[in-house]
Amino acid sequence: MWDLNRLLTLVKLIKALALYSEKYQDEPLPVEYLKQNWWWAKRYSLDADFVDLQGRKALKQVAYDLLYKLEHLGIFKKLGYQIKEFTNLLRKPSLAKDIVLKSHTLGLKKVVKLSAVV
């Protein structure tokens, strides 16, 4: 399910977030919100909702907002990254949708078997 480009892009995003966290301190969310967001993300991938102190919104929109924030702050430029790398990742079908699509073409048993190979 995961391709190497997706993983490399996520590693780059983690590096960008680490650089961001060195300079900026965002107020942490309450534990209940974190648990709910974690569950939704595990269940629905990028098609999940996200809850913060301002309310509930689409996780994908939160991700786009974060990317544009990192771009605006110059973090991507400092690391030599292009925002397009990250927006392209968000445009791919989420893993949840990818599993559904592949299960329709390959069959659910085959998708589960392929997913079990690490």
C-alpha positions in Angstrom: 0.0 0.0 0.0 2.8 2.4 0.8 5.2 3.4 -2.0 8.7 4.7 -1.4 7.9 8.2 -2.6 5.1 8.6 -0.1 7.3 7.5 2.7 10.2 9.8 1.7 7.7 12.7 1.5 6.5 11.9 5.0 10.0 11.8 6.3 10.6 15.3 4.8 7.4 16.5 6.4 8.6 15.2 9.8 11.9 17.1 9.3 10.0 20.3 8.5 7.8 19.9 11.5 10.9 19.3 13.7 12.4 22.5 12.4 9.1 24.3 13.0 8.9 23.0 16.6 12.4 24.3 17.4 11.2 27.9 16.7 7.5 27.9 17.5 5.4 26.6 20.4 1.8 25.8 19.6 -0.6 25.2 22.5 -1.1 21.5 22.8 -4.6 20.1 22.3 -6.4 18.4 25.2 -5.8 14.7 25.5 -9.4 13.8 24.6 -9.0 15.7 21.3 -5.7 13.9 20.5 -7.3 10.5 21.2 -10.3 11.3 19.0 -8.1 12.6 16.2 -5.8 9.6 16.4 -8.7 7.2 16.2 -10.3 9.0 13.2 -6.9 9.2 11.4 -6.4 5.4 11.9 -9.9 4.6 10.7 -10.3 7.1 7.9 -6.8 8.2 6.9 -6.8 11.6 5.2 -10.6 11.4 4.8 -10.9 11.8 8.6 -12.2 14.8 10.5 -10.0 16.8 12.9 -11.0 18.4 16.1 -9.2 21.4 17.7 -10.2 24.3 19.9 -11.9 26.0 17.0 -14.1 23.0 16.2 -14.3 20.1 13.7 -12.9 20.3 10.2 -11.6 18.0 7.4 -8.2 16.6 8.2 -7.1 17.2 4.6 -7.9 20.9 5.0 -5.9 21.0 8.2 -3.0 19.3 6.4 -3.1 21.9 3.5 -3.3 24.7 6.1 -0.2 23.3 7.8 1.7 23.0 4.5 1.0 26.6 3.6 2.0 27.7 7.1 5.4 25.9 6.8 5.8 27.4 3.3 4.9 30.9 4.5 7.4 30.7 7.4 10.2 29.7 5.0 10.8 26.3 6.5 10.5 24.4 3.2 12.8 26.8 1.5 15.4 26.4 4.3 15.3 22.6 3.9 15.3 22.8 0.1 11.8 21.4 -0.3 9.0 22.4 -2.7 5.5 22.6 -1.3 4.3 20.8 -4.5 5.9 17.6 -3.1 3.6 17.7 -0.2 0.4 18.9 -2.0 0.9 16.1 -4.5 0.9 13.6 -1.6 -2.4 15.0 -0.4 -3.9 14.7 -3.8 -3.3 10.9 -3.9 -6.1 8.7 -2.8 -6.0 8.2 1.0 -4.9 4.8 2.2 -8.4 4.0 3.2 -9.7 4.7 -0.3 -6.8 2.9 -1.8 -7.6 -0.2 0.1 -11.2 0.0 -1.0 -10.3 0.6 -4.7 -7.7 -2.3 -4.7 -10.1 -4.7 -2.9 -12.6 -4.1 -5.7 -10.1 -5.0 -8.4 -7.9 -7.6 -6.6 -10.3 -8.9 -4.0 -10.2 -8.3 -0.3 -8.2 -11.4 0.5 -5.4 -10.5 -1.9 -5.2 -6.9 -0.5 -5.0 -8.2 3.1 -2.4 -10.7 2.1 -0.3 -8.0 0.3 -0.7 -5.6 3.3 0.6 -8.3 5.7 4.0 -8.3 3.9 6.3 -5.9 5.6 
